[in-house]
């Protein structure tokens, strides 16, 4: 026999508390009325032939009776407010725990996949080199593949470290950076993993340097470009544009991918969140990329906006203090 769920047990406890409080309130209300009736009977016996309602003792008894009623009503309202507040806190905590459990599950599933693939690739390369005598021409592609897997592991570790630092009030170290060169370097590194990647850079030649933390801005650009490539058709161009005006530095990353549903536009910035089902999706990643983007920008007092591209795809617009 299946045991009742936690939600069912909680509802039963809450129902019992409401019924118990209702009975307690009814009992106090009746008790207050009975005391008042006894006081009136005592006054009737004390003043048999006089209208006792004008007596001082009656005024005191009536005031006590009315005070008792007000007390029952006030305590009832206070208890109801406390119960509603407690239910809200419990519900919020429960949803938070469910969300954290989902995040942990998604993280374990994604990190397992992310670690397994490059480790298996490096193991295969090392076992091949160790068991076979290969010529230089045969060794070169194997070593190149092993280095790609090593770079993938390194990027994963750096993302995890940066995410941990962001939770410990990470502070950026501002310095002037050549944004166009930074984008080109990020694009070159991504072409190793995405050989069919195409980038359209619409960045002015004489764009002034942007004041930002080098590691943080590199992480922002890298994650936005990688996100665009992962969710775009193979060979579809990713456009990067930038400008500096009114004391603000802005750049946009636009893709022609599948886009992001409206109900998920805010969720994609949550830690470990990834669109779709973690067990069935085909794209790689840990769900840290956009989380890192949002919080690195927050540390820079900047912001990121998400909108739909035309005719399809997604646009990320980043704004930083100039």
N, C-alpha and C positions, 0 to 999 in steps of 0.2 A: 504494500500500500504506500502510495507516494505521500510524503510528509508535507504539511502545509508550507507554503512559501513564506519568506520573511515579510513580504508585503501583506499577505493575508493575516499573519500573526499580529503585525503592527496595526492593521485595521481593527482586529478584534480587541486589542488592548485599548485603542483609542475609543472604540465604541463602549467598552466597559467603563472607561473614565467618564465619558459623557453621561451615561446612564447613572453612574454612581453620584456624580455631581448633581444631576437633576433630582435624584431622590433625596440627597442631602439638602438641597435648596428647598424642596417641597416640605421636608420634615421641619426645617427651621421656620419656614413660613407658617406652617400649621402650629408649631409650638409657640410661636409668638402670638398667634391668634388665641390659643388656649389660655395663655397667661393673661391676656387682656380680658378675656371673658371671665376668668376667675376674679380678677381685680374688680370687675363690674359687679359680680355677685356679692363680693365682700362689701362693696359700697351700698348695695341694695339692702343687705342685712343691717348695715350700720345706720343707714338713713331710710327706714321703711316707709315713711310718709312724706319724704322730701325728694325733690328733683335733684338727685345726687350729681347730675352732669355739670352743675355749677360749682361743685366742691373742688377745692384745690387738689385733693387726692386724685380726683378724676382727670384733671388736667395733666397731672404728673403721669398717670397710667397711660393716658392717650398719647402723650409725647413719647413715652417709652415705647409704646406699640408702633407708632409711626417711625421712630428711630430704628427699631428692629427691622421694619420692612425696608427702610432705606439701606440698612446694612446688608441685608440679604441681596438686594438688587445690585448694590455697589460691588460686593464681593463676587456676585455672579458675573457681572461685566468684567471685573478684573481677571477672574479665573478664565473666562472665555478668551479675553485678549491674550493672556499668557499661553493658553492652549494653542491659539492660532499662531502666535509668534513661535512657539516651540515646534509646531508642525511645519512651519515655513523653514525654520533652521534645520530640522531633521531632513526635510525634503531636499533642501539645497545641498546639505552635506552628502545625502545619498546620491544625488545626481553628480556631485563632484567626484565621489568615490567611483561611481560607474564610469565617468569620463576618464579618470586616472587609470582605472583598470583597463579600459579600452586603449588608452595611449600606451600603457606598458605592453599590452598584447601586440599592438601594431608595431611597437619598437622591436620587440623580440622577434617577430616574424620577419620584419624588414632587415634588421641587423644580421640575423642568421643568414639570410639570402645574400646580403651584401658582403659578408665575410667569406661565405662558402665559395662563391665563384672565383674571386682572385686567389684564394688559398689553393683551390683545386688547380687553377691554371699554373701557379708557381710550382706546385708539387709536380705537375706533369712535366714542366720544363726541366726541373732539377733531376727527376728520374730519367728522363730521356738523355740528358747530358751525362749522367752518371753511368748509364748502362750501354750506351752506344758510342762508337767512334764516329764522329761527324766531321765533315769538312767545314771550312770557314763559311762557305755559302749556305750550308745547312744550319750552322749554329746561329748565324746572324738573325734570321726571323724568329727563332726560338727565344733568343736573348731579348729581342725587342718586345715580344709578347710578355715575357716575364717582367720586364721593366714597366710595361703598361699596367700589369696587375699590381705591381709594387706601388706605382703612382696612385692607383685607385685606393689601395689600402691606406696610403699616406693621407690622401684627401679625406677619407672617412675618419681617420683618427683626428685630423686637424679640425674637422667639423664638430666632432664630439667634444674636443677640448674647448673650442670657442663657445659652444653652447653651454658648457659648464661654467666658463668664465663670465658669460653674460648673466648667469644667475647669481654671481657673486659681485654685482655692481661693477662690471668692467667699465673702465674709462678710456676713451680714445686718446691717442697722442697725435695731435694735428701737425701736419706738414704739407707743403705744396706738392701736389702730385699731377703728373701729366696723364690726364684721363684717357686720351686717345691711345697712348702707348699701353696703358693698363688694360684697355679693352682688347687691343691687338694681342697682348701676351695671353690673356685669358682665352681668346679665340684659338690661338695656336695650340694651347694645351688641350683644349676640348676637341680639336680635330684629331688628336691621337685616339680618343675613344669614339668619336663620331666622324669617320673619314668622309662621309657625304655632307657634312655640315657646310652651310653657306651663310655668310654674314654680310650684311650690307651696312657699312659704317657711314652715317651721315653726321660726321663730327667736323666742325670747322677747323681749319689748319691752325689758326692762331687763337684757339680757345684758351683763355687764361687758366693757370693751374688751379685746381680745387683744393681747398684746405680740409684735409680729412686724415684719418688714421689709415696707413697703407694696408695693414692686414685686414682691417674692417672693410675698406672700400673694395679691396680685391675679393673678399668673401661675398660682398653684395653682388658685384658684377659676375663673378664666377657662378654663383647660385642662380641668378636670373637667366643667364645665358644657358646654363645646363638645363634648367627647368623648361625653357622654351624649346630646346632641342628634344628633350625626352617626350614631350607631348605634341610634337609636330610630325607631320609625314616626312619620311626620309627625303632629303634634298630640298625641303621647303626652306626659303630664306628666313633668317632672323634679322630684323632691322634694329640698329642701335643709333639713336640720335641724341644730341646733347646741345645745351645752350646755357648761357649765363646772362641773367638780366635782373634788374631791380634788387640786386644784392642776394640773389638766389641762384644756385646751380641746379639745373634740372637735366635729367636724361631719361629716355624712354627705351624700353625693350619690347618690341612687338613681334609676335609670331603668327603663323597661319595654322595653328593646331586645332585641337578639338574644342578649345574654350573651357571656361569654368562656369558651371551652373550658378545662377544667382543665389541659391540657398547655401552655396559652399564658398562664396567669395570671401567671407570673413573667417571661416573655419580653416582655410588653407594656410593661414599664418599661425595656427596653433602648433605646439610642439608635437612632433611625430605624426601629425595628421597628413593623410594622403587620400586623394580622391579614389572612390571605388572600394572594392573588396580587397583586403590585404592578401587574401589567399589566392585570388584569381587574377590580379592585375599583372601586366607584363612589363611595365616600366620599372627600372631600378630606382633605388633611393631609400633614404631613411626617414623622410618627413621632417628633416631639420633645416632644409635649405631656406624656405620662406620664413620660418621662425627666426633664423639667424639674420635674414635681411631686415625683418621688422625691428628686432631688438638692437641690432647694430645702428640702424637709423635713429632709433629712440635715444641711444646714447649720444648720437651726434646732433640731437635736437632736430632731426629731419623726419620725413614721413614718406610712405609709399602708398600709391593709389592704384587700384585695380579696375580695369574697364574692359569692355569687349572690343575686339578689333573688327575691322570690316574688310572683306566680306565675312571672315571668320577668324577665330583665334583670340588671343589675349594680349592686352597691353599693360605693362607695369611702368608706372611713372614715378620716378624717385625725385625728391626735392631735398636739397641740403643747403644750410646757410653758406653764403658765398664767402 
